């Protein structure tokens, strides 16, 4: 049995027990403070506080590597140039060293700007190249241009015989020749007065300018016609000239053309050149053989404007046609 005094001593708190409790309380308080600080830092970053960016940290690391590498390179170069300075002089070695340093720093700046732009585009989600539909639209445009060229080639080859070309109206024959060069990739500009200028149109393909003369007839083309075309080359600021006719050229015109920059196409040669044109597959770009149009479809051809107008006029009743005139 414990006495009353002993029981009272057991009830009293021990100094060692109080010290342990105080230490435990301080540890709990410090852990709460640290946890609150972490939450406060997160809240601060979420509401616009300064936080370390992954982009800047990545670029900073690479920049530090470049700077260290540059310092090593410059140190090596300085040692080399110091050794060379004994033979060429310190001023020249110093100039070379500063030039190498300027080149290195400029390349480092260009690389840094490219990295910043590339990383910013990745983080923002904006593509650096053209939009996805750009290439599809370009392919569709190429297919449409190829299909249009195929129609031009089929029209030309459907009416390429010399006897058919001789029956065309002069304006339709000129359009026929221009359509042939359009299939070859040339752009054309018609001249106002072919008789005065000696040419019908100017063909352009990039920076190349070619003067074109179209003459439809049965008699041979003389040297005078070819000379007039050759004189217009310099006047129209062209590089060469082409003379196309449904007939032929006499010997004097052929000799004159060989001495100048005029290319001659008689009926047979022009018909053979048209026969060498090939249609292309719009999908693959490979050469394909497409059917030609019937001869009675002349009024539907692109070059047959005058013929088409005559056909349209013939379909109008006679009283209405007289009233229209």
Secondary structure, DSSP 8 states (H G I E B T S, - for coil): ---HHHHHHHHS--HHHHHHHHHHHHHHHHHHHHHHHHHHHHHHHHTT-----HHHHHHHHHHHHHHHHHHHHHHHHHHHHHHHHHHH-HHHHHHHHHHHHHHHHHHHHHHHHHHHHHHHHHHHT--SS--HHHHHHHHHHHHHHHHHHHHHHHHHHHT-SHHHHHTS-HHHHHHHHHHHHHHTT-EEEE-S-HHHHS-SEEEEETTEEEEEEEE--SS-B-HHHHHHHHHHHHHTT-SEEEEEESS-B-HHHHHHHHHTTEEEE-HHHHHHHHHT--EE-TTT--EE------GGGGGGSSS-HHHHHHHHHHTS-HHHHHHH-
